[in-house]
Amino acid sequence: MRLGSPTMFIETLTGRPRPVPGMGKLSSGHFWRGLRLEGISVGPDELGEGHFTQHFIGVIGSEVRIENSWTGGRRWSRQYFPGNVALLPASVPYAARWEGFKRVTGLFLDPDLLSATSGEATGTQIELRPAVAPQNDALLADLVLTLRGEVQAGFPGGALYGESLGVAIAAHVVRSYAAATCRAADPRGGLPSDDLRRIEKYVEENLARNLSLHDLSQQLGMNVYFFVRSFKRSTGVPPHQYVLRRRVERAKAFLLDAGSSIADIALRCGFATQSHLTATFSRLTNLTPGEYRRAFERARRGESRSA
């Protein structure tokens, strides 16, 4: 998979890349593999004819009228409202101009991520139908906006969480927007026991790292979609949830040492920040890390007195 390919808009007239108006104020950069989120905020402007090198999903954030056109086709002027979704396939020439302020959350998907989701060989292109008329796709909008929240919060879920959402988005796009009848492939069965033990061992040895789906799937030579589906069938939880639970268990062990700060424990267990550790720990145990440590100290003092 061409993970981390640069996102570009190529002008039809010159064949050269050009910047997209209003893009760059909020960006996931290269934090995730196979997908990139960009916040777009811009006043009245236009985008001359060209094409994106990756599939583009736009979730509208402000009411705006946009005039769209395709090569050799007529122009369409449409009113968009917050929550509407539009999809532009990679390599399809497109032009637009808009009146008023435009705010869009844009998600760029690597075409090879869709190929992996469909079960096709790497390099096989899944043709998508353009969906430029305002789409009321609440599921797709929610997934993209969840990714936006991750970027705004500083990626508290790490690469693994964002990439897992990316796989879910790719599967939805294949099911709903493929030009030909196509559905996300569904691998049979879970991981063989030896493969599962290998992944479990790898996770334990690398909990402090910013693990990605690519890291995990490559241990078995699987594409990320098949890995996610097979892993969940074997463990009952998706990879990012499994890793979070293992990190919490590691944190529990470290919390027994009163000399270790909770902030240091968070980093040693792979959490982005102390607040991310606290939120995850509380959700899974109903105790904050501090409460868990104090409960252990009380129990230990009680055992000492009774001895």
HUCORQUI-V587926 format. One line per field, one symbol per residue. ss: DSSP state (H for helix, E for strand, - for the rest). burial: # if it has 9 or more other C-alpha atoms within 8 Angstrom, else .. A space follows every 50 residues. Layout:
BEGIN
ss: ???
burial: ???
END
This chain:
BEGIN
ss: --------EEE-----EE----EEEEE-------EEEEEEEE--EEEEEE EE--EEEEEE---EEEEEEE----EEEEEE----EEEE-----EEEEEE- -EEEEEEEE-HHHHHHHH---------E--EEEEE--HHHHHHHHHHHHH HH-----HHHHHHHHHHHHHHHHHHHHE--------------HHHHHHHH HHHHH-------HHHHHHHH---HHHHHHHHHHHH---HHHHHHHHHHHH HHHHH------HHHHHHH-----HHHHHHHHHHHH---HHHHHHHHHHHH HHHHHH-
burial: ...#..######........###.####...###########.####.## ####################.......#############.########. ###################......#.#..##.##....##.###.##.# #...#############.#######.##.....#.....##...##.##. .##...##.####..####..#############..####.#######.# ##.##....#.#..##########.#######....###..##..#.... .......
END
